[in-house]
Structure formats: structure tokens, C-alpha cells
Amino acid sequence: MVSFREHARPTPRPKLATLQETQEEIYRQLQLLIPDAAAHGDRFRSRVSGSPDLRLDILERHAFTHFIRLTYDFEQRECERLVPDAHIRMYQDARMAEVTAFNADQAFTRSAHPWYPSGPLLQRAWRENMALDKWLGYLLQQGHSFNSMRPSRHGIPSQRPSEAAVEIA
């Protein structure tokens, strides 16, 4: 990536207000992707010309919070490749959403604790949420939307087939 930023100037520090604005925008963009059928189903696939399939699974539903997984599905010869693999928590009452991980292996790993220093946690959350915001904008520009999402019989695999085969053997 080419950077035109002057190297003498320090990188701007992320601010909590900017993070919250980004999380509100992520929520709005997700509303344009999640179909009405999500009230009755948990697995969806969007196919748009010139783009890999987009898969969306609703992993958990609670009164005011949903936990979803969103990924491209690159089908290869022997296995599926899921990149990026975003795990997102949506807060219905606050109308905000945040990425919790971009990797299936980290989706349920503790990434925050009262003893962890707050500065690095804020920077990580800011970077991940900015990346998700940009990716969602790109998906919408490609034509993915609640209109292109169709129910799917199969959910997003929790492991890549090659890894599962190694564990069984």
C-alpha cells in the first residue's frame, strides 16, 4: 500500500467517538444486507455477478443482541477458503454493531479484560471496525443486498475441510 502521509507527523490516535460513529455506520450497512427472511432463518448466501458468494449466518439470537458471521466463500478444488471471516455482534437497542474477530479461530477468544490496557484494545477495535466498515461499503457497491440474500441449507463451516480431516485421522 502506498502512503502519502508525511512520516514526520504521528499517526492520529483513534477516538472513542469515532469508533462509535463507525459502529453505527456498520449497523446501518448490515441492515441493507440482512434479509427480512432472517426472522425465520439463520443461513443465507448472496450471489452477485463478478463477485464471490457472500455468506451470512446468524450464530446467536438474544432479545437485543445478535451475533452474526459474514464471509466470502471462495470455492477451490478440495476445500473452501473463507476470507475475510468477520464475526459481528449487533446491538439492536443501541443500533450499533462491532466486529469481534476477522478469524474463525479467534471468534470466541477473550479479547478484552479489565486488566488489559485500554489503549491497545481501542486501537485494535478501531482498526477492525474501520476494516469492516470499508468491506461492507464495498459489498453494497458490488450489489450485495437484502434482495440478493437467499436462504441456504448449509451454514458456514466452523473449520476448513483439510483441518477437520487432520483431526479425524
Summary of the structure (lengths in Angstrom):
residues: 169
radius of gyration: 17.3
end to end distance: 41.2
largest distance: 54.1
contacts: 425
relative contact order: 0.21
helix: 34%
strand: 25%
